[in-house]
Amino acid sequence: MPKKTVADISDKELSGKRIFVRCDFNVPLDDKQKITSDKRIQAALPTIKYLIDKGAKLILASHLGRPKGQVKPEFSLAPVQKRLSELLGKTIAMTLDCVGEEVKKAVAGLKDGDVLLLENLRFHKEEEKNDPAFAKELASLADIYVSDAFGTVHRAHASTEGIAHYLPAYAGFLIEKELKFLGGALIEPKRPFVAIIGGAKISGKLEVLKSLLSKVDKLIVGGGMAYTFLKARNVEVGTSLVEEELIQDAKEILKAALDKDIPLLLPTDHVVADKFTADANIQVVPRATISKGWLGVDIGPETILKFSEAIRDAKTIIWNGPMGVFEMDNFAKGTIAIAQAVADATARGAVSIIGGGDSASAVKKAGLADKMSHISTGGGASLEFMEGKVLPGIAVLQDK
């Protein structure tokens, strides 16, 4: 069901009104508290600027890191305040807490078009517990709630779900975009529809794999999880990562793909190493089996060609998870090659959706981020969306 967005609120309803915007400012910081990527702040700007232009009084809220209900200075949103002020070209006020008298006073002093940033929501344990009293206190600050933090909508927290029980709740433009791309791909995909699933383990993506088998035309499996599937086919994988307890699940997925006549592509050759370090001895194994004492760290050249060929004619592509240990340059070739194949298909008219997290980092490392149709801002949320789960932070928003 499509959700109402800020664009569905009349100018009269926005002008002079207090708007609580749940953003995702969970940005990476270095050891000097410097932001190393402001991508998430940039992603929030369309909604923020729209509301400023409408004369609303903005109250921005977010979490950062995992302070676990304690006030920890290293998780302060102060670096976000500084960067946001630079991006908006105006000084953004910030409170020392997200609830309490100081916050109420700051909100009361807002003028039309002003922006106030609250301190880290997770300094209060009530946030992650979705405490109703805490949610109600957050709601008391505003007239309207806007959710624009897609990376958090799979969690029922006070600022993502609880607050919407006390205020009219709408989606921001970022969430609208996420639902448009992910929903479009899963509900009415242009075909052929190819899914590429990688990463270290099957355990976090088991339900996604099962769900995608009823939707895709081809399923490509790479990364560490591929070795559990190969083991399920009785292929020797040396000392590669294998989730022994999930071999039976892998067998069931392989059988389901066969029954549905869905090609499920696995690596047929590998880059292997004798240890899991950047300076390891490496070699290419031109076959599916891996000898004892060696572990798979990337897909091999034959697999790159096979996977790229499977992607070539795709009209819809979803990619979640790298093909190898892409963080180490020696083991990144396969992931970068697949990123190029997806970018090439996109240039030919395919819709490509990168599922956040490591996949987003991988296409950025490949220098191809701007060649993709959409890079999701929520790794966990996009996975649960692909599983077909109800996302509590989306379900609570008003339907169109």
N, C-alpha and C positions, 0 to 999 in steps of 0.2 A: 504494500500500500504506500503510495507516494506521501511524503510528509510536507507539511506547511513549512515554508522558509521565511526568513526575514523579509523577503520581497512580497510576501503575502500580507504583511502588516502595513496598514495605511500610513501615509506620512503624518497624519494628524495623531495617530496612536503612538508614533515614535517620537515626535517633537517634544522635547522637555521631559520625556519619560526616562526612568532609571532602568537600564537594561543590563542584566547580569549575563555576561558572556563567558561560558566555560571554554577556555582555550587549552591547547596542548603546547605549553612552553617547557616541556621536559627536554631541554636542550643539553647536548654534551658540553661538559666543561673540562678544561685542563687543570693542572694542579695549582694554577694561579687564578682560578675562578674566571678564566676567559672563555667565552663561547667559541667552540671550534667549528660549529655549523649552526647558522641561524635559519635553516630551512623551515623549521616548524613555526618560527615567528613570522617569516615571510608568508607562509601558507595561511596565517590568520588575518593578514592585512586586508584582503577584499571585504570581509565582513566588518572589520573594525572601521575601515574608511567609509563604508556605506552608511553605517550607523552614525558616525561623526557628521557626515554630510546631511543626514536627516535631522540633526539637532538633538540627538539623544544624549543622555548622560550615561557613559559607559563604566561599568564595574567589571574588570577583567579578573578571572580567577584561574588558577592552574596548580598542578603539583609539579615537583621537580625531585627526581631521585626517590629514595626510599628511607626517609627519616624515621619511619615507624612510630609516628605519633609523638615525636620529641622535637623540640626546637634545636636544630643543628645549623649553625651559620653557613656551613659549606653547601647547604641545600637552599639557601636564600634565593629568592627571585630577583635580587638586586641587579645582577648582570643582565637579566631580561629587561628590567626597567630601563637601563642605560641604552641597550640596543634598540628597544622599541621607541624610545624618545628620538633616537637618531633616524630611524626609518620613517617616523611620522612627522619629523621636523618640528616637534614641540615637546616640551618637558612633560613627562607623564608622572603624576604623583603616585606615591606608593605608601601603603600602610605597613605597620610593623606586625600586624596580625590579619586574619581574615574575618574575624568576628570580634564583638566587643564594642565598648563605648567609643574608642578612638576611631574605629571603622565607621560607626554610625555618624559620627561628627564629620568625618571626611566626605561621606556620601551626601550628607545634608548640605555641604558647601559646594557641591558640583554645580557648574553652570552648563547650559546647553552646549554640546560638542566637547565637553571635558572628558578626560579618560583617567580612571583610577585603577591601579593594579594592586590587588590584595597579595599579602604574603602567602607562602606555600600552604595549601590546604591540608597537606599531609603532616603538618606540624601538630595536627589534632587527630588523635586515634579515631575519633567519631566519623571522620571522613570516609575511611575505607570500610568502617562498620555500617555505613549507611544509616547512621543514627537519626531517627526522625526529628528529634529536638534540634540537632545540629543543622539538618537540612532546612528546617523551618526558620532557624536563625539566619541562615544564608539568604533564604527567600525573602525575609523581612527587609532586606536591603534594596529590593528592586520591585518593579512593576511587571516586568516581562523577563522570561528566561530564554536564552539562546544557547544551544549546544553546538560547538564547532570544534570539538576535540575528538576526532574519529578514533584516535589511538586509545581512547579510554571507554568507548561506548559498550564494550563487551563486559565491563565491570559495573555492578550495581552499587555505586558509591553515592554519598550524600550529594555531591555536586554534579553527578552525571545522571542520577535517577531519582533520588529522594526529593530534590528541590522542585522537580517538575510536577509534583503532587500539590504544590502550593502556588504555582504561577502558571500563566499561559506559556506553553513551551513550543519553541520553533527551532528549526535547523538553520545553521549558518551556511554560507556558500561552500565552505570546504566539505562539510558533510553531504551537502546536496551533490557535489561533484563526485565524491566517493560512491554514493549510492547509485548515481547515474552510470558510472563506469562498471562497478562490480555487479550491480543489479542487471544492467544491460547484458553483460557477458554471460551471466548465469541463467537469466530468464529467457532472453531472446538473442542468443549469440549469432553473429554472422558465421557461416561455416565454409570451410572446415575450422573446427574449434580445437586448438591444441593446448594442453596444460603441461607445464614443465615444473616438476616438483623435485627439489633437491634439499640440501642441508644435511646435518649430521645424522639425525635419527628419524625413524618412522613414528616413534611413540607420540610425538606432538602433532603428527599429520595423518594419523591412521584414518580418522573419520573424514578428513578432507579427500584422501585418496578414494575412499569408498563412495563418497558423494559425487566426486567428479566423474567416476566411471559411468554414471547415468546421464552425463551431460556432454562429455567431450567426444571427439572423433579420434583423437590420438592422445596417449598419455606417455610422457617422457619422464623417466625416473633416473636421477643422477645423485651425485654427492655421496656422503657416508651411508645414507639409507639404502643405496643401491646394493650394498654388500649383503644386507639381510635378505633382499630379494634373490640375489644370486645364490646365496647359501640355501634358500628355499628350493632352488632348482638343482641342488646338489653340486654346485660349482664351488671349487676350492678357492678361498679368498685370503689365504695366508693369515696374517695377524690384523687384517682390516677390521674396522668397527662392525660388529654384528650384535644385534639385539636378539639373543637366543630365544628369549621368552615370546618374541613376536614372529618367529619363523612360520608358525602355523597361520597367523594372520596374513603374512605375506603370501603364503600358498593360496589362501582363500581369495585374496585380491587378484592373484595371477589367474586363478580359475574363473573368477567372475569376468575378468577382461576377455578371456578365451570364450566364455559362454555368450558374452555380448558382442563378440567379434570386434573388440576395440584393441587396436595395436598398443601394447604396453612395451615401450622400448627401454632396454637396459644397456649399460656399457658392454661393449664387446672387446675392448682393450683398455689398458690403464697406464697411468703414470704411477709408479710405486716408489716407496722410499723405505730405507732400512730402519728409520726412526722418525718420530714426529717432531722434527726440528728443521729450521730453515737451511742448516748446513748439512743435512742428511745426504747420503748417497742415493741417487735416483736413477731410474731406468724406465724405459717404455716396454710394457709387456704386450706383445701383439696378439693376445688371445684373452679369453674371458677369465681363465684360471690364474691365480696368483700363488707363487711358491711360498713355502713356509719361511718366516723371518722377514717377509716384506708386507707392507700395507698399502692399500690404495689411497692416493691423495688427490687424484684428478682423473678426468676421463682422457683417454688416449686419442691420437689423431684420427683413427678409423671411426671412433664413436663421435667425435666432433663432426665429421662429414655426415654420418648417419643421422644424428640429431638435427643438424642444420638442414638436411634435405627434408626431414619431416616437418620442419618449421616453414620451409620455403613457400608453400602454397596456402598457409594458414590465413584466415580472415579475422579470427579472434585468438589471442594468445594471453594466457595467464601464466605468470612465472613467479614461483615462490621457493627460494632456496638455491644456493650456489651449487655448482657441479663438482667443486673440490675445495681444498683449503685455500681459498682465493686470497686470504690475508697475507699469505706468503707468496712472493712473486714467482718462485719456482713452480708453484702449484696453482697458478691463476689462469693459465693459458686456456683451459677448457671453458671456464666460466666466462672469460672475456670473449671467446669465440662464439659462444651461444648468445651473449649480449649483442654481438655484431649481427648474428643471424636474425635475432628478433628485431633489431633496428632496421635491417634490410627489408624484412617483411612489412614493417610499419611504413616504410617509405613506399612500398607497393600498395598501400591502402589498408593493411591490417590494423585492427585495434589491439594495442598491446598494453597490458596491465601488469605492473610490477608490484608484488605483494609486500612491500615494506621491508624493514629490517635489513638483513644481510643482502637480500636481492637488490635493494635500493643502493646499498653501499657498493655492490658489485658493478652496477651499471654506471655509477658515478666514477668508480675507479677506472672503468673502461673508457670514460669520457663520452658516454653515450646517453646520459640521463635526458638530455633535451631531444633525443630521437625517439623517445617512447611516448605513447599516447597519454599514459597516466601512471604516476608512481604513488602508491598508497602511502599515507602517513601513519597507518596503523597495521603493523605486522600481525599481532594477535587478533585484532578485530577483523582484519581481512580474512584470516584463516577461519575464524568462527563463522563469518558471513558465508564463506565458501562451503562450510559444513552444512549450512542451512539452519544454524542455530538462531534463536531469537536473541538479538542484542538488546539488553535492557535499556541502554541509553538511547536507543533508536525507538524502541517500542513505546516509550513514554511520551514521545513527541506527538503533537497533534497531526492527525491525518488530513490530507487535502479533502 
